Amino acid sequence: MTRLVLLGPPGAGKGTQASRLAEHLSVPAISTGDIFRANVAQGTDLGTLAKEYMDAGKYVPDTVTNGMVRSRLAEPDVEGGFILDGYPRTTDQVRELDAMLAESGTQLDAVVQITADSDELVRRLVQRAAIQGRSDDTEDVIRERQRVYLEQTAPLVDVYQSRGLLRTVDGLGPIDEVTERLLAALETGRS
């Protein structure tokens, strides 16, 4: 399976696991959060806009995000597959991703939902903010992002479950163990 989406609330380990899976599967990990943060650091117009939303714990508007993902999926290194981390986040983005993939004659192979306890996620993100100095990771913002995730992204679980693409993996525990669970779920189609 080479065309994957990782779902999960902020702090569930999607970025860490996307990098590990990308290396194992020899496909690029595409993180919308990393792309937004790079634009923020570079001071681009997109970065300025994205920072306003990110600092408030809100999602960047679909029009901006969809265009960015469409452009990235058109690059040559994704011909053999990809791992999307942070996209899609809404049912509208699911429809947009479906259209992008249909245009290239491909489709998703699997969607993996990484689950984790809410309080553990807050702890992880507060710790990450202290280490990395990230302005978008205050406790209030983290809780708002969790609320927004539940409201907007959690319905994607039902969409992908109904398509038979969903795998659910516990994101708590040592990183290596979580990676092993993900690979097992992808290999066997089990959670």
DRENKE-586423 format. One line per 10 residues: for each residue x, y, z of C-alpha. Coordinates in steps of 0.5 Angstrom, whole numbers, plus 500, padded with zeros to 3 digits. Example, Ala and Ser with C-alpha at 12.3 -4.5 7.8 and 13.67 -1.06 7.14 Angstrom:
% residues 2
525,491,516  527,498,514
This chain:
% residues 191
500,500,500  503,506,498  498,512,498  496,513,505  493,518,510  494,519,517  489,521,521  489,523,529  488,529,533  494,534,534
500,531,538  498,523,536  504,522,533  502,523,526  509,527,524  513,522,527  510,516,524  509,519,517  517,520,517  518,513,519
513,510,515  515,514,509  522,511,510  520,504,511  515,505,504  520,509,500  515,514,499  515,522,501  511,524,507  507,530,506
505,534,512  501,540,511  503,543,518  511,543,516  509,546,509  505,552,513  511,552,518  516,553,513  512,559,510  511,562,517
519,562,518  520,565,511  515,570,512  511,569,505  504,571,504  501,564,505  506,564,512  503,570,515  496,568,513  497,561,516
500,563,522  494,567,524  490,561,524  495,557,527  496,561,533  488,561,534  488,554,534  484,554,527  485,550,521  488,554,515
482,555,510  481,549,505  482,554,499  489,555,501  490,548,503  487,544,497  491,548,492  498,547,496  496,539,496  494,539,489
501,542,487  505,538,492  501,531,489  503,533,482  511,533,484  515,527,481  517,524,487  510,522,489  508,518,483  510,512,487
506,514,493  505,518,499  503,519,506  499,525,507  499,528,514  494,533,516  490,533,510  485,532,509  481,535,515  474,536,513
469,532,508  470,538,503  478,536,503  476,529,502  472,530,496  478,535,493  483,529,495  478,524,491  478,529,485  486,530,485
487,522,485  482,521,480  485,526,475  491,522,476  488,515,476  489,513,483  486,512,489  488,511,497  490,505,499  489,506,506
487,511,512  490,510,519  487,513,525  492,514,530  488,514,537  491,517,544  488,519,550  486,527,550  490,529,557  496,525,554
496,529,548  496,536,551  502,533,555  506,532,549  504,538,546  506,543,552  512,539,552  514,540,545  512,547,545  517,548,551
523,544,547  521,547,540  519,554,542  512,554,538  507,559,539  502,555,536  502,550,542  499,553,548  495,549,553  489,553,551
490,553,543  492,545,544  485,544,547  482,549,542  485,544,536  482,538,539  475,541,539  476,543,532  479,536,530  473,533,534
468,537,530  471,537,523  476,531,522  473,526,526  467,525,521  472,523,516  473,516,520  466,515,518  467,516,511  473,512,510
470,506,515  465,506,510  470,505,504  473,500,508  480,504,508  480,505,515  485,502,520  486,504,527  492,504,531  493,506,538
498,511,538  501,511,546  507,507,548  514,507,545  515,510,538  518,503,535  512,500,538  507,504,535  511,504,528  510,496,529
503,497,530  502,501,524  506,497,519  502,491,522  495,494,520  498,496,513  500,489,512  494,485,514  489,490,514  488,489,521
488,494,527
